[in-house]
């Protein structure tokens, strides 16, 4: 079973987003590795590689801020340009009882974004405790 929430609020050129994801497998399914939750990747403990952390139980929260800082030019290529960052906390757990605030991993990111006709283009750098780092370049949806 899992639950997700993502809310956003914009004020002029500034946008704030908050997201929470909780998930747990049912008793007896802890060994079904194909059903494990995965963490890692942009806005999912950004310092870790995509889906680097896996486990039968999940807790994740993130706060994101970005600001529209300009346009790329005039005419056909007049695309909005953004800069922002995130703060993230979460983890996956082997045992539901191990989920506690002091067991959450911390991470975050700094990113640049550009609205294009093909979707948002992002260049991001992620960081997490333990010296973990990751870099991202992608085109398409990122908030999930």
N, CA, C and O atoms as CSV, one atom per row, in Angstrom:
chain,resi,resn,atom,element,x,y,z
A,1,UNK,N,N,0.858,-1.169,0.000
A,1,UNK,CA,C,0.000,0.000,0.000
A,1,UNK,C,C,0.904,1.231,0.000
A,1,UNK,O,O,1.959,1.235,0.634
A,2,UNK,N,N,0.487,2.269,-0.710
A,2,UNK,CA,C,1.290,3.493,-0.724
A,2,UNK,C,C,0.380,4.707,-0.821
A,2,UNK,O,O,-0.758,4.632,-1.284
A,3,UNK,N,N,0.925,5.824,-0.367
A,3,UNK,CA,C,0.205,7.094,-0.420
A,3,UNK,C,C,1.175,8.180,-0.848
A,3,UNK,O,O,2.325,8.200,-0.411
A,4,UNK,N,N,0.715,9.075,-1.697
A,4,UNK,CA,C,1.540,10.184,-2.203
A,4,UNK,C,C,0.783,11.491,-2.064
A,4,UNK,O,O,-0.444,11.530,-2.155
A,5,UNK,N,N,1.533,12.560,-1.843
A,5,UNK,CA,C,0.975,13.901,-1.859
A,5,UNK,C,C,2.005,14.827,-2.483
A,5,UNK,O,O,3.187,14.758,-2.145
A,6,UNK,N,N,1.571,15.685,-3.383
A,6,UNK,CA,C,2.421,16.725,-3.948
A,6,UNK,C,C,1.580,17.987,-4.069
A,6,UNK,O,O,0.555,17.997,-4.751
A,7,UNK,N,N,2.014,19.041,-3.413
A,7,UNK,CA,C,1.311,20.315,-3.472
A,7,UNK,C,C,2.264,21.415,-3.894
A,7,UNK,O,O,3.438,21.404,-3.525
A,8,UNK,N,N,1.759,22.366,-4.667
A,8,UNK,CA,C,2.584,23.490,-5.109
A,8,UNK,C,C,1.844,24.794,-4.871
A,8,UNK,O,O,0.614,24.843,-4.835
A,9,UNK,N,N,2.628,25.843,-4.709
A,9,UNK,CA,C,2.072,27.186,-4.529
A,9,UNK,C,C,3.045,28.160,-5.180
A,9,UNK,O,O,4.244,28.126,-4.907
A,10,UNK,N,N,2.526,29.023,-6.038
A,10,UNK,CA,C,3.353,30.031,-6.706
A,10,UNK,C,C,2.974,31.423,-6.241
A,10,UNK,O,O,1.805,31.723,-6.000
A,11,UNK,N,N,3.984,32.263,-6.121
A,11,UNK,CA,C,3.836,33.672,-5.767
A,11,UNK,C,C,4.691,34.462,-6.748
A,11,UNK,O,O,5.902,34.579,-6.564
A,12,UNK,N,N,4.066,35.007,-7.793
A,12,UNK,CA,C,4.835,35.719,-8.804
A,12,UNK,C,C,5.813,34.777,-9.486
A,12,UNK,O,O,5.402,33.766,-10.056
A,13,UNK,N,N,7.107,35.095,-9.437
A,13,UNK,CA,C,8.144,34.275,-10.074
A,13,UNK,C,C,8.610,33.103,-9.201
A,13,UNK,O,O,9.415,32.291,-9.655
A,14,UNK,N,N,8.124,32.998,-7.966
A,14,UNK,CA,C,8.578,31.979,-7.017
A,14,UNK,C,C,7.562,30.853,-6.890
A,14,UNK,O,O,6.357,31.096,-6.842
A,15,UNK,N,N,8.058,29.620,-6.838
A,15,UNK,CA,C,7.209,28.452,-6.657
A,15,UNK,C,C,7.780,27.575,-5.554
A,15,UNK,O,O,8.986,27.338,-5.490
A,16,UNK,N,N,6.891,27.098,-4.687
A,16,UNK,CA,C,7.244,26.173,-3.623
A,16,UNK,C,C,6.452,24.891,-3.847
A,16,UNK,O,O,5.277,24.934,-4.213
A,17,UNK,N,N,7.094,23.761,-3.627
A,17,UNK,CA,C,6.432,22.466,-3.746
A,17,UNK,C,C,6.814,21.613,-2.541
A,17,UNK,O,O,7.948,21.665,-2.066
A,18,UNK,N,N,5.863,20.835,-2.058
A,18,UNK,CA,C,6.107,19.907,-0.957
A,18,UNK,C,C,5.522,18.567,-1.340
A,18,UNK,O,O,4.404,18.490,-1.849
A,19,UNK,N,N,6.279,17.512,-1.095
A,19,UNK,CA,C,5.812,16.176,-1.422
A,19,UNK,C,C,6.118,15.187,-0.318
A,19,UNK,O,O,7.129,15.301,0.375
A,20,UNK,N,N,5.235,14.214,-0.160
A,20,UNK,CA,C,5.404,13.139,0.812
A,20,UNK,C,C,4.986,11.842,0.136
A,20,UNK,O,O,3.985,11.791,-0.579
A,21,UNK,N,N,5.775,10.789,0.377
A,21,UNK,CA,C,5.410,9.457,-0.102
A,21,UNK,C,C,5.669,8.465,1.023
A,21,UNK,O,O,6.749,8.450,1.614
A,22,UNK,N,N,4.675,7.641,1.313
A,22,UNK,CA,C,4.780,6.581,2.310
A,22,UNK,C,C,4.354,5.285,1.643
A,22,UNK,O,O,3.416,5.271,0.846
A,23,UNK,N,N,5.044,4.194,1.969
A,23,UNK,CA,C,4.671,2.921,1.384
A,23,UNK,C,C,5.104,1.766,2.248
A,23,UNK,O,O,6.105,1.846,2.960
A,24,UNK,N,N,4.342,0.686,2.183
A,24,UNK,CA,C,4.660,-0.498,2.964
A,24,UNK,C,C,4.082,-1.727,2.276
A,24,UNK,O,O,2.976,-1.691,1.736
A,25,UNK,N,N,4.854,-2.825,2.304
A,25,UNK,CA,C,4.325,-4.093,1.815
A,25,UNK,C,C,3.586,-4.779,2.957
A,25,UNK,O,O,3.807,-4.460,4.125
A,26,UNK,N,N,2.726,-5.705,2.627
A,26,UNK,CA,C,1.970,-6.427,3.642
A,26,UNK,C,C,2.807,-7.556,4.215
A,26,UNK,O,O,3.790,-7.977,3.605
A,27,UNK,N,N,2.428,-8.038,5.369
A,27,UNK,CA,C,3.142,-9.128,6.040
A,27,UNK,C,C,3.284,-10.320,5.101
A,27,UNK,O,O,2.335,-10.693,4.412
A,28,UNK,N,N,4.467,-10.909,5.079
A,28,UNK,CA,C,4.729,-12.058,4.236
A,28,UNK,C,C,5.238,-11.710,2.851
A,28,UNK,O,O,5.687,-12.596,2.124
A,29,UNK,N,N,5.178,-10.422,2.462
A,29,UNK,CA,C,5.651,-10.028,1.139
A,29,UNK,C,C,7.035,-9.383,1.188
A,29,UNK,O,O,7.531,-8.914,0.163
A,30,UNK,N,N,7.668,-9.353,2.369
A,30,UNK,CA,C,8.945,-8.676,2.498
A,30,UNK,C,C,10.045,-9.295,1.631
A,30,UNK,O,O,11.038,-8.635,1.326
A,31,UNK,N,N,9.871,-10.564,1.234
A,31,UNK,CA,C,10.890,-11.224,0.421
A,31,UNK,C,C,10.674,-11.051,-1.073
A,31,UNK,O,O,11.507,-11.496,-1.863
A,32,UNK,N,N,9.591,-10.423,-1.483
A,32,UNK,CA,C,9.284,-10.225,-2.900
A,32,UNK,C,C,10.044,-8.990,-3.399
A,32,UNK,O,O,9.481,-7.898,-3.478
A,33,UNK,N,N,11.312,-9.169,-3.731
A,33,UNK,CA,C,12.189,-8.043,-4.067
A,33,UNK,C,C,11.655,-7.218,-5.232
A,33,UNK,O,O,11.923,-6.019,-5.309
A,34,UNK,N,N,10.914,-7.832,-6.130
A,34,UNK,CA,C,10.364,-7.080,-7.260
A,34,UNK,C,C,9.324,-6.062,-6.799
A,34,UNK,O,O,9.007,-5.128,-7.536
A,35,UNK,N,N,8.793,-6.231,-5.595
A,35,UNK,CA,C,7.803,-5.301,-5.060
A,35,UNK,C,C,8.406,-4.255,-4.128
A,35,UNK,O,O,7.671,-3.447,-3.560
A,36,UNK,N,N,9.717,-4.251,-3.958
A,36,UNK,CA,C,10.363,-3.290,-3.062
A,36,UNK,C,C,10.207,-1.867,-3.592
A,36,UNK,O,O,10.107,-1.640,-4.798
A,37,UNK,N,N,10.189,-0.931,-2.669
A,37,UNK,CA,C,10.201,0.490,-3.021
A,37,UNK,C,C,11.628,0.894,-3.332
A,37,UNK,O,O,12.580,0.323,-2.799
A,38,UNK,N,N,11.766,1.884,-4.198
A,38,UNK,CA,C,13.096,2.327,-4.625
A,38,UNK,C,C,13.244,3.822,-4.383
A,38,UNK,O,O,12.348,4.615,-4.671
A,39,UNK,N,N,14.408,4.182,-3.842
A,39,UNK,CA,C,14.750,5.583,-3.620
A,39,UNK,C,C,16.071,5.879,-4.295
A,39,UNK,O,O,16.888,4.990,-4.535
A,40,UNK,N,N,16.255,7.142,-4.593
A,40,UNK,CA,C,17.452,7.598,-5.278
A,40,UNK,C,C,17.032,8.239,-6.587
A,40,UNK,O,O,16.089,7.790,-7.240
A,41,UNK,N,N,17.731,9.277,-6.956
A,41,UNK,CA,C,17.383,10.009,-8.158
A,41,UNK,C,C,16.882,11.394,-7.804
A,41,UNK,O,O,16.711,11.721,-6.630
A,42,UNK,N,N,16.652,12.192,-8.804
A,42,UNK,CA,C,16.260,13.581,-8.624
A,42,UNK,C,C,14.993,13.696,-7.786
A,42,UNK,O,O,13.966,13.108,-8.125
A,43,UNK,N,N,15.065,14.453,-6.692
A,43,UNK,CA,C,13.994,14.713,-5.735
A,43,UNK,C,C,13.570,13.480,-4.938
A,43,UNK,O,O,12.536,13.502,-4.271
A,44,UNK,N,N,14.350,12.418,-5.001
A,44,UNK,CA,C,14.079,11.177,-4.259
A,44,UNK,C,C,15.355,10.753,-3.548
A,44,UNK,O,O,15.820,9.627,-3.721
A,45,UNK,N,N,15.923,11.656,-2.747
A,45,UNK,CA,C,17.265,11.586,-2.171
A,45,UNK,C,C,18.266,11.767,-3.309
A,45,UNK,O,O,18.950,10.828,-3.715
A,46,UNK,N,N,18.331,12.974,-3.802
A,46,UNK,CA,C,19.030,13.336,-5.036
A,46,UNK,C,C,20.501,12.956,-5.084
A,46,UNK,O,O,21.035,12.781,-6.179
A,47,UNK,N,N,21.176,12.822,-3.958
A,47,UNK,CA,C,22.589,12.461,-3.971
A,47,UNK,C,C,22.845,11.023,-4.337
A,47,UNK,O,O,23.962,10.675,-4.719
A,48,UNK,N,N,21.843,10.179,-4.233
A,48,UNK,CA,C,21.975,8.774,-4.581
A,48,UNK,C,C,21.607,8.561,-6.045
A,48,UNK,O,O,20.794,9.296,-6.605
A,49,UNK,N,N,22.207,7.559,-6.649
A,49,UNK,CA,C,21.867,7.212,-8.022
A,49,UNK,C,C,20.417,6.762,-8.084
A,49,UNK,O,O,19.857,6.333,-7.075
A,50,UNK,N,N,19.818,6.852,-9.234
A,50,UNK,CA,C,18.411,6.493,-9.426
A,50,UNK,C,C,18.161,5.060,-8.954
A,50,UNK,O,O,18.825,4.124,-9.399
A,51,UNK,N,N,17.189,4.901,-8.042
A,51,UNK,CA,C,16.755,3.616,-7.500
A,51,UNK,C,C,17.882,2.836,-6.815
A,51,UNK,O,O,17.873,1.605,-6.813
A,52,UNK,N,N,18.848,3.551,-6.236
A,52,UNK,CA,C,19.983,2.904,-5.566
A,52,UNK,C,C,19.578,2.216,-4.260
A,52,UNK,O,O,20.147,1.182,-3.912
A,53,UNK,N,N,18.613,2.768,-3.540
A,53,UNK,CA,C,18.179,2.219,-2.261
A,53,UNK,C,C,16.863,1.467,-2.452
A,53,UNK,O,O,15.943,1.990,-3.081
A,54,UNK,N,N,16.759,0.257,-1.921
A,54,UNK,CA,C,15.536,-0.528,-2.066
A,54,UNK,C,C,15.148,-1.162,-0.733
A,54,UNK,O,O,16.009,-1.498,0.079
A,55,UNK,N,N,13.854,-1.319,-0.519
A,55,UNK,CA,C,13.363,-1.965,0.682
A,55,UNK,C,C,11.857,-2.100,0.648
A,55,UNK,O,O,11.192,-1.449,-0.158
A,56,UNK,N,N,11.305,-2.948,1.527
A,56,UNK,CA,C,9.859,-3.194,1.524
A,56,UNK,C,C,9.020,-2.076,2.151
A,56,UNK,O,O,7.795,-2.084,2.031
A,57,UNK,N,N,9.672,-1.110,2.821
A,57,UNK,CA,C,8.934,-0.014,3.458
A,57,UNK,C,C,9.630,1.300,3.122
A,57,UNK,O,O,10.858,1.351,3.065
A,58,UNK,N,N,8.857,2.361,2.901
A,58,UNK,CA,C,9.386,3.624,2.389
A,58,UNK,C,C,8.787,4.808,3.117
A,58,UNK,O,O,7.601,4.821,3.447
A,59,UNK,N,N,9.632,5.809,3.365
A,59,UNK,CA,C,9.177,7.123,3.833
A,59,UNK,C,C,10.043,8.165,3.122
A,59,UNK,O,O,11.269,8.057,3.110
A,60,UNK,N,N,9.397,9.174,2.529
A,60,UNK,CA,C,10.130,10.211,1.790
A,60,UNK,C,C,9.357,11.520,1.858
A,60,UNK,O,O,8.134,11.544,1.721
A,61,UNK,N,N,10.082,12.594,2.071
A,61,UNK,CA,C,9.500,13.919,2.007
A,61,UNK,C,C,10.474,14.872,1.340
A,61,UNK,O,O,11.687,14.732,1.493
A,62,UNK,N,N,9.948,15.844,0.598
A,62,UNK,CA,C,10.844,16.836,-0.005
A,62,UNK,C,C,10.159,18.197,-0.082
A,62,UNK,O,O,8.942,18.309,-0.229
A,63,UNK,N,N,10.995,19.220,0.025
A,63,UNK,CA,C,10.578,20.606,-0.178
A,63,UNK,C,C,11.398,21.147,-1.333
A,63,UNK,O,O,12.615,20.966,-1.376
A,64,UNK,N,N,10.736,21.809,-2.266
A,64,UNK,CA,C,11.401,22.328,-3.466
A,64,UNK,C,C,11.061,23.804,-3.614
A,64,UNK,O,O,9.920,24.219,-3.409
A,65,UNK,N,N,12.063,24.582,-3.972
A,65,UNK,CA,C,11.859,25.993,-4.295
A,65,UNK,C,C,12.517,26.246,-5.641
A,65,UNK,O,O,13.643,25.810,-5.879
A,66,UNK,N,N,11.815,26.952,-6.521
A,66,UNK,CA,C,12.458,27.421,-7.749
A,66,UNK,C,C,11.886,28.770,-8.146
A,66,UNK,O,O,10.763,29.132,-7.795
A,67,UNK,N,N,12.709,29.500,-8.895
A,67,UNK,CA,C,12.362,30.860,-9.293
A,67,UNK,C,C,12.556,31.018,-10.793
A,67,UNK,O,O,13.569,30.605,-11.357
A,68,UNK,N,N,11.573,31.618,-11.410
A,68,UNK,CA,C,11.695,31.959,-12.831
A,68,UNK,C,C,12.634,33.151,-12.913
A,68,UNK,O,O,12.335,34.229,-12.398
A,69,UNK,N,N,13.770,32.948,-13.565
A,69,UNK,CA,C,14.787,34.003,-13.569
A,69,UNK,C,C,14.936,34.688,-14.908
A,69,UNK,O,O,15.783,35.571,-15.047
A,70,UNK,N,N,14.155,34.320,-15.886
A,70,UNK,CA,C,14.231,35.040,-17.149
A,70,UNK,C,C,13.730,34.237,-18.315
A,70,UNK,O,O,13.149,33.161,-18.168
A,71,UNK,N,N,13.969,34.787,-19.465
A,71,UNK,CA,C,13.597,34.185,-20.734
A,71,UNK,C,C,14.878,33.934,-21.519
A,71,UNK,O,O,15.896,34.585,-21.281
A,72,UNK,N,N,14.824,32.984,-22.461
A,72,UNK,CA,C,16.019,32.645,-23.223
A,72,UNK,C,C,16.245,33.542,-24.429
A,72,UNK,O,O,17.360,33.593,-24.949
A,73,UNK,N,N,15.252,34.230,-24.873
A,73,UNK,CA,C,15.394,35.083,-26.044
A,73,UNK,C,C,14.024,35.466,-26.559
A,73,UNK,O,O,13.029,35.267,-25.862
A,74,UNK,N,N,13.948,35.996,-27.732
A,74,UNK,CA,C,12.671,36.411,-28.288
A,74,UNK,C,C,12.183,35.463,-29.350
A,74,UNK,O,O,12.893,34.545,-29.761
A,75,UNK,N,N,10.969,35.692,-29.789
A,75,UNK,CA,C,10.416,34.951,-30.912
A,75,UNK,C,C,10.113,33.502,-30.600
A,75,UNK,O,O,9.582,33.188,-29.535
A,76,UNK,N,N,10.448,32.620,-31.523
A,76,UNK,CA,C,10.140,31.203,-31.451
A,76,UNK,C,C,10.751,30.526,-30.224
A,76,UNK,O,O,10.163,29.593,-29.677
A,77,UNK,N,N,11.919,30.984,-29.790
A,77,UNK,CA,C,12.618,30.340,-28.675
A,77,UNK,C,C,12.549,31.173,-27.405
A,77,UNK,O,O,13.549,31.312,-26.700
A,78,UNK,N,N,11.403,31.717,-27.113
A,78,UNK,CA,C,11.190,32.519,-25.912
A,78,UNK,C,C,10.735,31.593,-24.784
A,78,UNK,O,O,9.550,31.553,-24.452
A,79,UNK,N,N,11.692,30.835,-24.186
A,79,UNK,CA,C,11.387,29.825,-23.193
A,79,UNK,C,C,11.725,30.324,-21.800
A,79,UNK,O,O,12.765,30.956,-21.609
A,80,UNK,N,N,10.860,30.052,-20.814
A,80,UNK,CA,C,11.152,30.427,-19.426
A,80,UNK,C,C,12.322,29.621,-18.868
A,80,UNK,O,O,12.480,28.442,-19.187
A,81,UNK,N,N,13.143,30.264,-18.031
A,81,UNK,CA,C,14.343,29.688,-17.438
A,81,UNK,C,C,14.195,29.742,-15.918
A,81,UNK,O,O,13.751,30.757,-15.380
A,82,UNK,N,N,14.562,28.660,-15.217
A,82,UNK,CA,C,14.358,28.558,-13.777
A,82,UNK,C,C,15.634,28.121,-13.065
A,82,UNK,O,O,16.486,27.453,-13.651
A,83,UNK,N,N,15.758,28.508,-11.783
A,83,UNK,CA,C,16.823,28.018,-10.909
A,83,UNK,C,C,16.176,27.658,-9.581
A,83,UNK,O,O,15.259,28.340,-9.122
A,84,UNK,N,N,16.659,26.579,-8.967
A,84,UNK,CA,C,16.046,26.171,-7.713
A,84,UNK,C,C,16.853,25.156,-6.948
A,84,UNK,O,O,17.984,24.822,-7.300
A,85,UNK,N,N,16.235,24.676,-5.889
A,85,UNK,CA,C,16.877,23.687,-5.038
A,85,UNK,C,C,15.843,22.905,-4.259
A,85,UNK,O,O,14.670,23.271,-4.200
A,86,UNK,N,N,16.308,21.812,-3.659
A,86,UNK,CA,C,15.417,20.961,-2.867
A,86,UNK,C,C,16.114,20.502,-1.596
A,86,UNK,O,O,17.341,20.451,-1.518
A,87,UNK,N,N,15.301,20.173,-0.608
A,87,UNK,CA,C,15.744,19.517,0.619
A,87,UNK,C,C,14.895,18.261,0.743
A,87,UNK,O,O,13.672,18.319,0.615
A,88,UNK,N,N,15.545,17.119,0.993
A,88,UNK,CA,C,14.842,15.849,0.992
A,88,UNK,C,C,15.234,15.015,2.218
A,88,UNK,O,O,16.368,15.092,2.691
A,89,UNK,N,N,14.305,14.234,2.718
A,89,UNK,CA,C,14.568,13.307,3.822
A,89,UNK,C,C,13.763,12.047,3.567
A,89,UNK,O,O,12.583,12.113,3.225
A,90,UNK,N,N,14.401,10.907,3.733
A,90,UNK,CA,C,13.694,9.656,3.527
A,90,UNK,C,C,14.592,8.460,3.708
A,90,UNK,O,O,15.783,8.596,3.987
A,91,UNK,N,N,14.015,7.292,3.547
A,91,UNK,CA,C,14.778,6.059,3.605
A,91,UNK,C,C,13.845,4.909,3.245
A,91,UNK,O,O,12.625,5.066,3.206
A,92,UNK,N,N,14.441,3.758,2.984
A,92,UNK,CA,C,13.701,2.512,2.854
A,92,UNK,C,C,14.104,1.642,4.040
A,92,UNK,O,O,15.218,1.754,4.550
A,93,UNK,N,N,13.193,0.779,4.474
A,93,UNK,CA,C,13.417,0.027,5.698
A,93,UNK,C,C,13.090,-1.445,5.474
A,93,UNK,O,O,12.141,-1.775,4.762
A,94,UNK,N,N,13.883,-2.332,6.087
A,94,UNK,CA,C,13.600,-3.760,6.043
A,94,UNK,C,C,12.457,-4.122,6.978
A,94,UNK,O,O,11.702,-5.062,6.728
A,95,UNK,N,N,12.342,-3.358,8.062
A,95,UNK,CA,C,11.327,-3.622,9.079
A,95,UNK,C,C,10.525,-2.351,9.306
A,95,UNK,O,O,11.107,-1.286,9.513
A,96,UNK,N,N,9.231,-2.440,9.272
A,96,UNK,CA,C,8.352,-1.291,9.475
A,96,UNK,C,C,8.651,-0.597,10.803
A,96,UNK,O,O,8.546,0.626,10.893
A,97,UNK,N,N,9.015,-1.349,11.822
A,97,UNK,CA,C,9.311,-0.791,13.129
A,97,UNK,C,C,10.592,0.018,13.175
A,97,UNK,O,O,10.804,0.774,14.123
A,98,UNK,N,N,11.454,-0.120,12.174
A,98,UNK,CA,C,12.720,0.625,12.128
A,98,UNK,C,C,12.537,2.045,11.596
A,98,UNK,O,O,13.454,2.862,11.671
A,99,UNK,N,N,11.368,2.333,11.067
A,99,UNK,CA,C,11.107,3.666,10.514
A,99,UNK,C,C,10.979,4.669,11.658
A,99,UNK,O,O,10.052,4.596,12.465
A,100,UNK,N,N,11.923,5.603,11.712
A,100,UNK,CA,C,11.927,6.646,12.741
A,100,UNK,C,C,12.628,7.878,12.184
A,100,UNK,O,O,13.408,7.778,11.237
A,101,UNK,N,N,12.353,9.032,12.767
A,101,UNK,CA,C,12.968,10.271,12.286
A,101,UNK,C,C,14.485,10.201,12.287
A,101,UNK,O,O,15.122,10.720,11.370
A,102,UNK,N,N,15.084,9.567,13.302
A,102,UNK,CA,C,16.544,9.527,13.374
A,102,UNK,C,C,17.165,8.553,12.376
A,102,UNK,O,O,18.388,8.512,12.244
A,103,UNK,N,N,16.353,7.770,11.674
A,103,UNK,CA,C,16.886,6.859,10.666
A,103,UNK,C,C,16.717,7.385,9.240
A,103,UNK,O,O,17.065,6.695,8.282
A,104,UNK,N,N,16.186,8.603,9.094
A,104,UNK,CA,C,16.026,9.186,7.762
A,104,UNK,C,C,17.365,9.689,7.237
A,104,UNK,O,O,18.181,10.219,7.990
A,105,UNK,N,N,17.576,9.519,5.952
A,105,UNK,CA,C,18.745,10.069,5.261
A,105,UNK,C,C,18.376,11.446,4.728
A,105,UNK,O,O,17.238,11.671,4.319
A,106,UNK,N,N,19.333,12.363,4.731
A,106,UNK,CA,C,19.103,13.716,4.232
A,106,UNK,C,C,19.771,13.895,2.889
A,106,UNK,O,O,20.846,13.350,2.640
A,107,UNK,N,N,19.134,14.658,2.026
A,107,UNK,CA,C,19.687,14.948,0.710
A,107,UNK,C,C,19.136,16.257,0.200
A,107,UNK,O,O,18.338,16.919,0.864
A,108,UNK,N,N,19.572,16.618,-0.981
A,108,UNK,CA,C,19.095,17.839,-1.602
A,108,UNK,C,C,19.654,17.989,-2.993
A,108,UNK,O,O,20.443,17.166,-3.456
A,109,UNK,N,N,19.238,19.050,-3.655
A,109,UNK,CA,C,19.709,19.292,-5.017
A,109,UNK,C,C,19.710,20.778,-5.323
A,109,UNK,O,O,19.023,21.572,-4.681
A,110,UNK,N,N,20.494,21.122,-6.315
A,110,UNK,CA,C,20.473,22.431,-6.958
A,110,UNK,C,C,20.228,22.169,-8.430
A,110,UNK,O,O,20.819,21.252,-9.000
A,111,UNK,N,N,19.357,22.965,-9.062
A,111,UNK,CA,C,19.038,22.670,-10.449
A,111,UNK,C,C,18.738,23.926,-11.249
A,111,UNK,O,O,18.391,24.976,-10.709
A,112,UNK,N,N,18.886,23.773,-12.565
A,112,UNK,CA,C,18.483,24.761,-13.554
A,112,UNK,C,C,17.468,24.085,-14.459
A,112,UNK,O,O,17.622,22.912,-14.799
A,113,UNK,N,N,16.441,24.808,-14.849
A,113,UNK,CA,C,15.411,24.235,-15.705
A,113,UNK,C,C,15.030,25.184,-16.818
A,113,UNK,O,O,15.173,26.401,-16.701
A,114,UNK,N,N,14.546,24.606,-17.892
A,114,UNK,CA,C,14.147,25.359,-19.064
A,114,UNK,C,C,12.891,24.716,-19.632
A,114,UNK,O,O,12.885,23.516,-19.906
A,115,UNK,N,N,11.809,25.504,-19.816
A,115,UNK,CA,C,10.604,24.993,-20.461
A,115,UNK,C,C,10.844,24.984,-21.964
A,115,UNK,O,O,11.122,26.025,-22.559
A,116,UNK,N,N,10.736,23.808,-22.576
A,116,UNK,CA,C,10.906,23.689,-24.023
A,116,UNK,C,C,9.626,23.115,-24.620
A,116,UNK,O,O,8.725,22.713,-23.884
A,117,UNK,N,N,9.542,23.074,-25.920
A,117,UNK,CA,C,8.384,22.501,-26.594
A,117,UNK,C,C,8.297,20.990,-26.386
A,117,UNK,O,O,7.232,20.400,-26.565
A,118,UNK,N,N,9.408,20.365,-26.010
A,118,UNK,CA,C,9.437,18.924,-25.772
A,118,UNK,C,C,9.246,18.567,-24.304
A,118,UNK,O,O,9.266,17.389,-23.949
A,119,UNK,N,N,9.063,19.565,-23.450
A,119,UNK,CA,C,8.919,19.354,-22.016
A,119,UNK,C,C,10.043,20.050,-21.274
A,119,UNK,O,O,10.923,20.644,-21.897
A,120,UNK,N,N,10.023,19.985,-19.937
A,120,UNK,CA,C,11.055,20.657,-19.164
A,120,UNK,C,C,12.417,19.977,-19.322
A,120,UNK,O,O,12.519,18.751,-19.307
A,121,UNK,N,N,13.451,20.790,-19.472
A,121,UNK,CA,C,14.830,20.317,-19.556
A,121,UNK,C,C,15.514,20.708,-18.252
A,121,UNK,O,O,15.517,21.882,-17.882
A,122,UNK,N,N,16.100,19.721,-17.543
A,122,UNK,CA,C,16.729,19.965,-16.252
A,122,UNK,C,C,18.196,19.564,-16.261
A,122,UNK,O,O,18.574,18.548,-16.844
A,123,UNK,N,N,19.008,20.372,-15.610
A,123,UNK,CA,C,20.394,20.056,-15.277
A,123,UNK,C,C,20.468,20.197,-13.766
A,123,UNK,O,O,20.210,21.275,-13.231
A,124,UNK,N,N,20.821,19.109,-13.066
A,124,UNK,CA,C,20.779,19.124,-11.603
A,124,UNK,C,C,21.999,18.441,-11.016
A,124,UNK,O,O,22.615,17.571,-11.633
A,125,UNK,N,N,22.325,18.862,-9.809
A,125,UNK,CA,C,23.359,18.235,-9.011
A,125,UNK,C,C,22.736,17.852,-7.682
A,125,UNK,O,O,22.123,18.687,-7.017
A,126,UNK,N,N,22.889,16.582,-7.287
A,126,UNK,CA,C,22.291,16.106,-6.048
A,126,UNK,C,C,23.341,15.760,-5.018
A,126,UNK,O,O,24.457,15.365,-5.357
A,127,UNK,N,N,22.977,15.911,-3.754
A,127,UNK,CA,C,23.879,15.650,-2.635
A,127,UNK,C,C,23.103,14.886,-1.563
A,127,UNK,O,O,21.903,15.098,-1.387
A,128,UNK,N,N,23.790,14.001,-0.854
A,128,UNK,CA,C,23.169,13.288,0.267
A,128,UNK,C,C,24.228,13.030,1.321
A,128,UNK,O,O,25.427,13.077,1.048
A,129,UNK,N,N,23.758,12.754,2.539
A,129,UNK,CA,C,24.715,12.520,3.613
A,129,UNK,C,C,25.601,11.331,3.277
A,129,UNK,O,O,25.217,10.444,2.514
A,130,UNK,N,N,26.785,11.330,3.858
A,130,UNK,CA,C,27.768,10.302,3.541
A,130,UNK,C,C,28.604,10.657,2.330
A,130,UNK,O,O,29.354,9.816,1.835
A,131,UNK,N,N,28.495,11.904,1.832
A,131,UNK,CA,C,29.288,12.325,0.682
A,131,UNK,C,C,28.755,11.860,-0.651
A,131,UNK,O,O,29.455,11.963,-1.659
A,132,UNK,N,N,27.545,11.354,-0.688
A,132,UNK,CA,C,26.959,10.881,-1.946
A,132,UNK,C,C,26.668,12.067,-2.865
A,132,UNK,O,O,26.182,13.104,-2.414
A,133,UNK,N,N,26.968,11.905,-4.157
A,133,UNK,CA,C,26.689,12.942,-5.154
A,133,UNK,C,C,26.207,12.292,-6.442
A,133,UNK,O,O,26.609,11.180,-6.783
A,134,UNK,N,N,25.347,12.999,-7.144
A,134,UNK,CA,C,24.869,12.538,-8.444
A,134,UNK,C,C,24.578,13.761,-9.301
A,134,UNK,O,O,24.283,14.840,-8.787
A,135,UNK,N,N,24.666,13.579,-10.608
A,135,UNK,CA,C,24.385,14.651,-11.556
A,135,UNK,C,C,23.328,14.160,-12.532
A,135,UNK,O,O,23.305,12.987,-12.903
A,136,UNK,N,N,22.455,15.072,-12.941
A,136,UNK,CA,C,21.319,14.701,-13.780
A,136,UNK,C,C,21.166,15.671,-14.939
A,136,UNK,O,O,21.337,16.881,-14.787
A,137,UNK,N,N,20.848,15.127,-16.077
A,137,UNK,CA,C,20.452,15.889,-17.257
A,137,UNK,C,C,19.315,15.098,-17.890
A,137,UNK,O,O,19.508,13.969,-18.341
A,138,UNK,N,N,18.140,15.692,-17.919
A,138,UNK,CA,C,17.022,14.959,-18.502
A,138,UNK,C,C,15.980,15.899,-19.046
A,138,UNK,O,O,15.939,17.084,-18.714
A,139,UNK,N,N,15.134,15.339,-19.893
A,139,UNK,CA,C,14.064,16.059,-20.557
A,139,UNK,C,C,12.766,15.342,-20.234
A,139,UNK,O,O,12.620,14.161,-20.551
A,140,UNK,N,N,11.824,16.029,-19.611
A,140,UNK,CA,C,10.530,15.439,-19.302
A,140,UNK,C,C,10.131,15.644,-17.861
A,140,UNK,O,O,10.775,16.398,-17.133
A,141,UNK,N,N,9.073,14.978,-17.447
A,141,UNK,CA,C,8.484,15.128,-16.117
A,141,UNK,C,C,9.470,14.719,-15.030
A,141,UNK,O,O,10.189,13.731,-15.181
A,142,UNK,N,N,9.508,15.485,-13.922
A,142,UNK,CA,C,10.391,15.151,-12.816
A,142,UNK,C,C,9.653,14.986,-11.506
A,142,UNK,O,O,10.114,14.230,-10.651
A,143,UNK,N,N,8.541,15.649,-11.307
A,143,UNK,CA,C,7.823,15.571,-10.039
A,143,UNK,C,C,6.912,14.366,-10.082
A,143,UNK,O,O,5.953,14.329,-10.852
A,144,UNK,N,N,7.215,13.360,-9.240
A,144,UNK,CA,C,6.399,12.154,-9.228
A,144,UNK,C,C,6.098,11.738,-7.820
A,144,UNK,O,O,5.417,10.735,-7.605
